[in-house]
Amino acid sequence: MSPDSLTPGPLRSAQEVNEQIRALWRRTGGRLSAQARAEYELLVVEWAAASRGEVVEAA
């Protein structure tokens, strides 16, 4: 992994990412399309990293 692919830390707090996850579920009525599922998976990874205060890989 190159240093350019890393941000200096989480750009958003775990709370911010969690709110986006909740909004995604509300918007889709709990039924995730393939595209929404991919977005959800990225959000969960970002949330977990933010929760731990880790450096996250830029998408």
PDB file with SEQRES, HELIX, SHEET and CRYST1 records, atoms N, CA, C and O in Angstrom:
SEQRES   1 A   59  MET SER PRO ASP SER LEU THR PRO GLY PRO LEU ARG SER          
SEQRES   2 A   59  ALA GLN GLU VAL ASN GLU GLN ILE ARG ALA LEU TRP ARG          
SEQRES   3 A   59  ARG THR GLY GLY ARG LEU SER ALA GLN ALA ARG ALA GLU          
SEQRES   4 A   59  TYR GLU LEU LEU VAL VAL GLU TRP ALA ALA ALA SER ARG          
SEQRES   5 A   59  GLY GLU VAL VAL GLU ALA ALA                                  
HELIX    1 AA1 PRO A    3  SER A    5  5                                   3    
HELIX    2 AA2 ALA A   14  THR A   28  1                                  15    
HELIX    3 AA3 ALA A   34  ARG A   52  1                                  19    
CRYST1    1.000    1.000    1.000  90.00  90.00  90.00 P 1           1          
ATOM      1  N   MET A   1       0.847  -1.164   0.000  1.00  0.00           N  
ATOM      2  CA  MET A   1       0.000   0.000   0.000  1.00  0.00           C  
ATOM      3  C   MET A   1       0.893   1.227   0.000  1.00  0.00           C  
ATOM      4  O   MET A   1       1.789   1.334   0.837  1.00  0.00           O  
ATOM      5  N   SER A   2       0.671   2.143  -0.907  1.00  0.00           N  
ATOM      6  CA  SER A   2       1.520   3.318  -0.981  1.00  0.00           C  
ATOM      7  C   SER A   2       1.074   4.364   0.028  1.00  0.00           C  
ATOM      8  O   SER A   2      -0.100   4.408   0.397  1.00  0.00           O  
ATOM      9  N   PRO A   3       1.994   5.203   0.476  1.00  0.00           N  
ATOM     10  CA  PRO A   3       1.632   6.258   1.421  1.00  0.00           C  
ATOM     11  C   PRO A   3       0.585   7.207   0.855  1.00  0.00           C  
ATOM     12  O   PRO A   3      -0.186   7.802   1.608  1.00  0.00           O  
ATOM     13  N   ASP A   4       0.551   7.353  -0.473  1.00  0.00           N  
ATOM     14  CA  ASP A   4      -0.434   8.236  -1.095  1.00  0.00           C  
ATOM     15  C   ASP A   4      -1.850   7.714  -0.975  1.00  0.00           C  
ATOM     16  O   ASP A   4      -2.801   8.479  -1.136  1.00  0.00           O  
ATOM     17  N   SER A   5      -2.015   6.421  -0.694  1.00  0.00           N  
ATOM     18  CA  SER A   5      -3.359   5.862  -0.619  1.00  0.00           C  
ATOM     19  C   SER A   5      -3.951   5.971   0.777  1.00  0.00           C  
ATOM     20  O   SER A   5      -5.055   5.485   1.024  1.00  0.00           O  
ATOM     21  N   LEU A   6      -3.221   6.609   1.694  1.00  0.00           N  
ATOM     22  CA  LEU A   6      -3.711   6.729   3.062  1.00  0.00           C  
ATOM     23  C   LEU A   6      -4.020   8.180   3.391  1.00  0.00           C  
ATOM     24  O   LEU A   6      -3.305   9.092   2.976  1.00  0.00           O  
ATOM     25  N   THR A   7      -5.079   8.377   4.131  1.00  0.00           N  
ATOM     26  CA  THR A   7      -5.366   9.694   4.664  1.00  0.00           C  
ATOM     27  C   THR A   7      -4.714   9.753   6.040  1.00  0.00           C  
ATOM     28  O   THR A   7      -4.380   8.706   6.593  1.00  0.00           O  
ATOM     29  N   PRO A   8      -4.524  10.923   6.604  1.00  0.00           N  
ATOM     30  CA  PRO A   8      -3.856  11.005   7.897  1.00  0.00           C  
ATOM     31  C   PRO A   8      -4.681  10.450   9.055  1.00  0.00           C  
ATOM     32  O   PRO A   8      -4.157  10.308  10.160  1.00  0.00           O  
ATOM     33  N   GLY A   9      -5.897  10.148   8.845  1.00  0.00           N  
ATOM     34  CA  GLY A   9      -6.764   9.592   9.883  1.00  0.00           C  
ATOM     35  C   GLY A   9      -8.192   9.620   9.377  1.00  0.00           C  
ATOM     36  O   GLY A   9      -8.452  10.035   8.247  1.00  0.00           O  
ATOM     37  N   PRO A  10      -9.110   9.179  10.210  1.00  0.00           N  
ATOM     38  CA  PRO A  10     -10.507   9.198   9.774  1.00  0.00           C  
ATOM     39  C   PRO A  10     -10.931  10.618   9.428  1.00  0.00           C  
ATOM     40  O   PRO A  10     -10.688  11.549  10.197  1.00  0.00           O  
ATOM     41  N   LEU A  11     -11.559  10.781   8.284  1.00  0.00           N  
ATOM     42  CA  LEU A  11     -12.015  12.100   7.875  1.00  0.00           C  
ATOM     43  C   LEU A  11     -13.310  12.462   8.582  1.00  0.00           C  
ATOM     44  O   LEU A  11     -13.604  13.638   8.797  1.00  0.00           O  
ATOM     45  N   ARG A  12     -14.081  11.444   8.941  1.00  0.00           N  
ATOM     46  CA  ARG A  12     -15.350  11.673   9.625  1.00  0.00           C  
ATOM     47  C   ARG A  12     -15.364  10.851  10.899  1.00  0.00           C  
ATOM     48  O   ARG A  12     -14.688   9.827  11.008  1.00  0.00           O  
ATOM     49  N   SER A  13     -16.134  11.311  11.843  1.00  0.00           N  
ATOM     50  CA  SER A  13     -16.253  10.567  13.090  1.00  0.00           C  
ATOM     51  C   SER A  13     -17.101   9.327  12.867  1.00  0.00           C  
ATOM     52  O   SER A  13     -17.858   9.237  11.901  1.00  0.00           O  
ATOM     53  N   ALA A  14     -16.960   8.379  13.775  1.00  0.00           N  
ATOM     54  CA  ALA A  14     -17.784   7.170  13.713  1.00  0.00           C  
ATOM     55  C   ALA A  14     -19.263   7.539  13.764  1.00  0.00           C  
ATOM     56  O   ALA A  14     -20.086   6.904  13.104  1.00  0.00           O  
ATOM     57  N   GLN A  15     -19.601   8.556  14.538  1.00  0.00           N  
ATOM     58  CA  GLN A  15     -20.995   8.991  14.637  1.00  0.00           C  
ATOM     59  C   GLN A  15     -21.512   9.510  13.298  1.00  0.00           C  
ATOM     60  O   GLN A  15     -22.637   9.203  12.905  1.00  0.00           O  
ATOM     61  N   GLU A  16     -20.694  10.296  12.596  1.00  0.00           N  
ATOM     62  CA  GLU A  16     -21.094  10.808  11.284  1.00  0.00           C  
ATOM     63  C   GLU A  16     -21.327   9.673  10.291  1.00  0.00           C  
ATOM     64  O   GLU A  16     -22.310   9.675   9.552  1.00  0.00           O  
ATOM     65  N   VAL A  17     -20.424   8.717  10.283  1.00  0.00           N  
ATOM     66  CA  VAL A  17     -20.548   7.591   9.352  1.00  0.00           C  
ATOM     67  C   VAL A  17     -21.766   6.748   9.724  1.00  0.00           C  
ATOM     68  O   VAL A  17     -22.494   6.280   8.848  1.00  0.00           O  
ATOM     69  N   ASN A  18     -21.985   6.556  11.021  1.00  0.00           N  
ATOM     70  CA  ASN A  18     -23.138   5.794  11.468  1.00  0.00           C  
ATOM     71  C   ASN A  18     -24.436   6.456  11.010  1.00  0.00           C  
ATOM     72  O   ASN A  18     -25.371   5.766  10.603  1.00  0.00           O  
ATOM     73  N   GLU A  19     -24.501   7.770  11.072  1.00  0.00           N  
ATOM     74  CA  GLU A  19     -25.689   8.476  10.602  1.00  0.00           C  
ATOM     75  C   GLU A  19     -25.895   8.252   9.099  1.00  0.00           C  
ATOM     76  O   GLU A  19     -27.029   8.124   8.638  1.00  0.00           O  
ATOM     77  N   GLN A  20     -24.803   8.204   8.344  1.00  0.00           N  
ATOM     78  CA  GLN A  20     -24.928   7.958   6.910  1.00  0.00           C  
ATOM     79  C   GLN A  20     -25.416   6.530   6.654  1.00  0.00           C  
ATOM     80  O   GLN A  20     -26.208   6.298   5.741  1.00  0.00           O  
ATOM     81  N   ILE A  21     -24.947   5.583   7.455  1.00  0.00           N  
ATOM     82  CA  ILE A  21     -25.418   4.193   7.334  1.00  0.00           C  
ATOM     83  C   ILE A  21     -26.911   4.128   7.623  1.00  0.00           C  
ATOM     84  O   ILE A  21     -27.664   3.491   6.887  1.00  0.00           O  
ATOM     85  N   ARG A  22     -27.336   4.785   8.692  1.00  0.00           N  
ATOM     86  CA  ARG A  22     -28.758   4.796   9.042  1.00  0.00           C  
ATOM     87  C   ARG A  22     -29.592   5.428   7.943  1.00  0.00           C  
ATOM     88  O   ARG A  22     -30.677   4.941   7.627  1.00  0.00           O  
ATOM     89  N   ALA A  23     -29.091   6.514   7.357  1.00  0.00           N  
ATOM     90  CA  ALA A  23     -29.799   7.184   6.267  1.00  0.00           C  
ATOM     91  C   ALA A  23     -29.922   6.269   5.053  1.00  0.00           C  
ATOM     92  O   ALA A  23     -30.958   6.250   4.389  1.00  0.00           O  
ATOM     93  N   LEU A  24     -28.879   5.523   4.767  1.00  0.00           N  
ATOM     94  CA  LEU A  24     -28.915   4.575   3.656  1.00  0.00           C  
ATOM     95  C   LEU A  24     -30.009   3.535   3.877  1.00  0.00           C  
ATOM     96  O   LEU A  24     -30.777   3.233   2.963  1.00  0.00           O  
ATOM     97  N   TRP A  25     -30.078   2.992   5.084  1.00  0.00           N  
ATOM     98  CA  TRP A  25     -31.106   1.988   5.389  1.00  0.00           C  
ATOM     99  C   TRP A  25     -32.509   2.591   5.288  1.00  0.00           C  
ATOM    100  O   TRP A  25     -33.424   1.947   4.775  1.00  0.00           O  
ATOM    101  N   ARG A  26     -32.683   3.826   5.776  1.00  0.00           N  
ATOM    102  CA  ARG A  26     -34.000   4.480   5.669  1.00  0.00           C  
ATOM    103  C   ARG A  26     -34.363   4.717   4.209  1.00  0.00           C  
ATOM    104  O   ARG A  26     -35.495   4.471   3.792  1.00  0.00           O  
ATOM    105  N   ARG A  27     -33.395   5.197   3.442  1.00  0.00           N  
ATOM    106  CA  ARG A  27     -33.619   5.531   2.031  1.00  0.00           C  
ATOM    107  C   ARG A  27     -34.003   4.299   1.214  1.00  0.00           C  
ATOM    108  O   ARG A  27     -34.811   4.387   0.289  1.00  0.00           O  
ATOM    109  N   THR A  28     -33.427   3.166   1.555  1.00  0.00           N  
ATOM    110  CA  THR A  28     -33.681   1.945   0.777  1.00  0.00           C  
ATOM    111  C   THR A  28     -34.784   1.085   1.375  1.00  0.00           C  
ATOM    112  O   THR A  28     -35.133   0.050   0.808  1.00  0.00           O  
ATOM    113  N   GLY A  29     -35.332   1.491   2.498  1.00  0.00           N  
ATOM    114  CA  GLY A  29     -36.361   0.693   3.146  1.00  0.00           C  
ATOM    115  C   GLY A  29     -35.835  -0.656   3.618  1.00  0.00           C  
ATOM    116  O   GLY A  29     -36.603  -1.607   3.762  1.00  0.00           O  
ATOM    117  N   GLY A  30     -34.535  -0.741   3.857  1.00  0.00           N  
ATOM    118  CA  GLY A  30     -33.938  -1.985   4.335  1.00  0.00           C  
ATOM    119  C   GLY A  30     -33.643  -3.000   3.253  1.00  0.00           C  
ATOM    120  O   GLY A  30     -33.199  -4.111   3.543  1.00  0.00           O  
ATOM    121  N   ARG A  31     -33.885  -2.631   2.016  1.00  0.00           N  
ATOM    122  CA  ARG A  31     -33.609  -3.531   0.883  1.00  0.00           C  
ATOM    123  C   ARG A  31     -32.501  -2.926   0.038  1.00  0.00           C  
ATOM    124  O   ARG A  31     -32.723  -1.988  -0.728  1.00  0.00           O  
ATOM    125  N   LEU A  32     -31.317  -3.474   0.191  1.00  0.00           N  
ATOM    126  CA  LEU A  32     -30.158  -2.911  -0.485  1.00  0.00           C  
ATOM    127  C   LEU A  32     -29.967  -3.518  -1.869  1.00  0.00           C  
ATOM    128  O   LEU A  32     -29.894  -4.737  -2.027  1.00  0.00           O  
ATOM    129  N   SER A  33     -29.889  -2.646  -2.862  1.00  0.00           N  
ATOM    130  CA  SER A  33     -29.516  -3.077  -4.207  1.00  0.00           C  
ATOM    131  C   SER A  33     -28.026  -3.420  -4.176  1.00  0.00           C  
ATOM    132  O   SER A  33     -27.358  -3.213  -3.163  1.00  0.00           O  
ATOM    133  N   ALA A  34     -27.523  -3.931  -5.263  1.00  0.00           N  
ATOM    134  CA  ALA A  34     -26.093  -4.244  -5.334  1.00  0.00           C  
ATOM    135  C   ALA A  34     -25.263  -2.979  -5.109  1.00  0.00           C  
ATOM    136  O   ALA A  34     -24.253  -3.010  -4.406  1.00  0.00           O  
ATOM    137  N   GLN A  35     -25.690  -1.877  -5.703  1.00  0.00           N  
ATOM    138  CA  GLN A  35     -24.965  -0.617  -5.549  1.00  0.00           C  
ATOM    139  C   GLN A  35     -25.050  -0.115  -4.104  1.00  0.00           C  
ATOM    140  O   GLN A  35     -24.050   0.333  -3.543  1.00  0.00           O  
ATOM    141  N   ALA A  36     -26.229  -0.187  -3.508  1.00  0.00           N  
ATOM    142  CA  ALA A  36     -26.399   0.257  -2.122  1.00  0.00           C  
ATOM    143  C   ALA A  36     -25.615  -0.648  -1.173  1.00  0.00           C  
ATOM    144  O   ALA A  36     -25.057  -0.169  -0.185  1.00  0.00           O  
ATOM    145  N   ARG A  37     -25.566  -1.946  -1.461  1.00  0.00           N  
ATOM    146  CA  ARG A  37     -24.803  -2.867  -0.612  1.00  0.00           C  
ATOM    147  C   ARG A  37     -23.311  -2.529  -0.666  1.00  0.00           C  
ATOM    148  O   ARG A  37     -22.624  -2.579   0.354  1.00  0.00           O  
ATOM    149  N   ALA A  38     -22.818  -2.190  -1.848  1.00  0.00           N  
ATOM    150  CA  ALA A  38     -21.408  -1.813  -1.982  1.00  0.00           C  
ATOM    151  C   ALA A  38     -21.127  -0.540  -1.171  1.00  0.00           C  
ATOM    152  O   ALA A  38     -20.101  -0.438  -0.500  1.00  0.00           O  
ATOM    153  N   GLU A  39     -22.042   0.418  -1.242  1.00  0.00           N  
ATOM    154  CA  GLU A  39     -21.903   1.646  -0.459  1.00  0.00           C  
ATOM    155  C   GLU A  39     -21.922   1.322   1.037  1.00  0.00           C  
ATOM    156  O   GLU A  39     -21.112   1.846   1.802  1.00  0.00           O  
ATOM    157  N   TYR A  40     -22.843   0.464   1.442  1.00  0.00           N  
ATOM    158  CA  TYR A  40     -22.947   0.054   2.843  1.00  0.00           C  
ATOM    159  C   TYR A  40     -21.651  -0.591   3.330  1.00  0.00           C  
ATOM    160  O   TYR A  40     -21.160  -0.273   4.413  1.00  0.00           O  
ATOM    161  N   GLU A  41     -21.107  -1.488   2.531  1.00  0.00           N  
ATOM    162  CA  GLU A  41     -19.873  -2.176   2.928  1.00  0.00           C  
ATOM    163  C   GLU A  41     -18.720  -1.196   3.118  1.00  0.00           C  
ATOM    164  O   GLU A  41     -17.941  -1.331   4.061  1.00  0.00           O  
ATOM    165  N   LEU A  42     -18.606  -0.215   2.232  1.00  0.00           N  
ATOM    166  CA  LEU A  42     -17.560   0.801   2.380  1.00  0.00           C  
ATOM    167  C   LEU A  42     -17.783   1.639   3.637  1.00  0.00           C  
ATOM    168  O   LEU A  42     -16.838   1.971   4.352  1.00  0.00           O  
ATOM    169  N   LEU A  43     -19.044   1.973   3.893  1.00  0.00           N  
ATOM    170  CA  LEU A  43     -19.362   2.749   5.087  1.00  0.00           C  
ATOM    171  C   LEU A  43     -19.037   1.981   6.363  1.00  0.00           C  
ATOM    172  O   LEU A  43     -18.532   2.560   7.325  1.00  0.00           O  
ATOM    173  N   VAL A  44     -19.319   0.689   6.377  1.00  0.00           N  
ATOM    174  CA  VAL A  44     -19.030  -0.115   7.566  1.00  0.00           C  
ATOM    175  C   VAL A  44     -17.528  -0.165   7.829  1.00  0.00           C  
ATOM    176  O   VAL A  44     -17.092  -0.069   8.976  1.00  0.00           O  
ATOM    177  N   VAL A  45     -16.746  -0.313   6.777  1.00  0.00           N  
ATOM    178  CA  VAL A  45     -15.282  -0.322   6.935  1.00  0.00           C  
ATOM    179  C   VAL A  45     -14.815   1.033   7.468  1.00  0.00           C  
ATOM    180  O   VAL A  45     -13.980   1.095   8.370  1.00  0.00           O  
ATOM    181  N   GLU A  46     -15.354   2.109   6.910  1.00  0.00           N  
ATOM    182  CA  GLU A  46     -14.985   3.452   7.372  1.00  0.00           C  
ATOM    183  C   GLU A  46     -15.408   3.648   8.828  1.00  0.00           C  
ATOM    184  O   GLU A  46     -14.651   4.202   9.625  1.00  0.00           O  
ATOM    185  N   TRP A  47     -16.617   3.196   9.179  1.00  0.00           N  
ATOM    186  CA  TRP A  47     -17.112   3.326  10.548  1.00  0.00           C  
ATOM    187  C   TRP A  47     -16.205   2.575  11.528  1.00  0.00           C  
ATOM    188  O   TRP A  47     -15.847   3.101  12.582  1.00  0.00           O  
ATOM    189  N   ALA A  48     -15.842   1.348  11.172  1.00  0.00           N  
ATOM    190  CA  ALA A  48     -14.997   0.544  12.056  1.00  0.00           C  
ATOM    191  C   ALA A  48     -13.641   1.214  12.271  1.00  0.00           C  
ATOM    192  O   ALA A  48     -13.133   1.251  13.391  1.00  0.00           O  
ATOM    193  N   ALA A  49     -13.062   1.738  11.205  1.00  0.00           N  
ATOM    194  CA  ALA A  49     -11.770   2.411  11.320  1.00  0.00           C  
ATOM    195  C   ALA A  49     -11.897   3.675  12.167  1.00  0.00           C  
ATOM    196  O   ALA A  49     -11.042   3.955  13.008  1.00  0.00           O  
ATOM    197  N   ALA A  50     -12.963   4.433  11.943  1.00  0.00           N  
ATOM    198  CA  ALA A  50     -13.173   5.659  12.722  1.00  0.00           C  
ATOM    199  C   ALA A  50     -13.393   5.315  14.195  1.00  0.00           C  
ATOM    200  O   ALA A  50     -12.941   6.044  15.079  1.00  0.00           O  
ATOM    201  N   SER A  51     -14.079   4.218  14.457  1.00  0.00           N  
ATOM    202  CA  SER A  51     -14.332   3.792  15.839  1.00  0.00           C  
ATOM    203  C   SER A  51     -13.033   3.472  16.564  1.00  0.00           C  
ATOM    204  O   SER A  51     -12.906   3.703  17.767  1.00  0.00           O  
ATOM    205  N   ARG A  52     -12.072   2.938  15.818  1.00  0.00           N  
ATOM    206  CA  ARG A  52     -10.779   2.572  16.398  1.00  0.00           C  
ATOM    207  C   ARG A  52      -9.770   3.708  16.292  1.00  0.00           C  
ATOM    208  O   ARG A  52      -8.677   3.622  16.850  1.00  0.00           O  
ATOM    209  N   GLY A  53     -10.133   4.779  15.575  1.00  0.00           N  
ATOM    210  CA  GLY A  53      -9.207   5.897  15.390  1.00  0.00           C  
ATOM    211  C   GLY A  53      -8.056   5.554  14.484  1.00  0.00           C  
ATOM    212  O   GLY A  53      -6.973   6.123  14.617  1.00  0.00           O  
ATOM    213  N   GLU A  54      -8.266   4.630  13.559  1.00  0.00           N  
ATOM    214  CA  GLU A  54      -7.203   4.189  12.654  1.00  0.00           C  
ATOM    215  C   GLU A  54      -7.136   5.045  11.404  1.00  0.00           C  
ATOM    216  O   GLU A  54      -8.057   5.793  11.075  1.00  0.00           O  
ATOM    217  N   VAL A  55      -6.031   4.909  10.734  1.00  0.00           N  
ATOM    218  CA  VAL A  55      -5.860   5.496   9.410  1.00  0.00           C  
ATOM    219  C   VAL A  55      -6.710   4.700   8.443  1.00  0.00           C  
ATOM    220  O   VAL A  55      -6.712   3.470   8.484  1.00  0.00           O  
ATOM    221  N   VAL A  56      -7.428   5.384   7.575  1.00  0.00           N  
ATOM    222  CA  VAL A  56      -8.290   4.698   6.617  1.00  0.00           C  
ATOM    223  C   VAL A  56      -7.731   4.872   5.209  1.00  0.00           C  
ATOM    224  O   VAL A  56      -7.156   5.908   4.876  1.00  0.00           O  
ATOM    225  N   GLU A  57      -7.909   3.847   4.399  1.00  0.00           N  
ATOM    226  CA  GLU A  57      -7.443   3.881   3.015  1.00  0.00           C  
ATOM    227  C   GLU A  57      -8.403   4.729   2.198  1.00  0.00           C  
ATOM    228  O   GLU A  57      -9.618   4.569   2.306  1.00  0.00           O  
ATOM    229  N   ALA A  58      -7.872   5.625   1.385  1.00  0.00           N  
ATOM    230  CA  ALA A  58      -8.695   6.464   0.538  1.00  0.00           C  
ATOM    231  C   ALA A  58      -9.343   5.606  -0.543  1.00  0.00           C  
ATOM    232  O   ALA A  58      -8.704   4.722  -1.113  1.00  0.00           O  
ATOM    233  N   ALA A  59     -10.595   5.870  -0.814  1.00  0.00           N  
ATOM    234  CA  ALA A  59     -11.332   5.084  -1.825  1.00  0.00           C  
ATOM    235  C   ALA A  59     -11.057   5.573  -3.217  1.00  0.00           C  
ATOM    236  O   ALA A  59     -11.593   5.027  -4.181  1.00  0.00           O  
TER     237      ALA A  59                                                      
END                                                                             
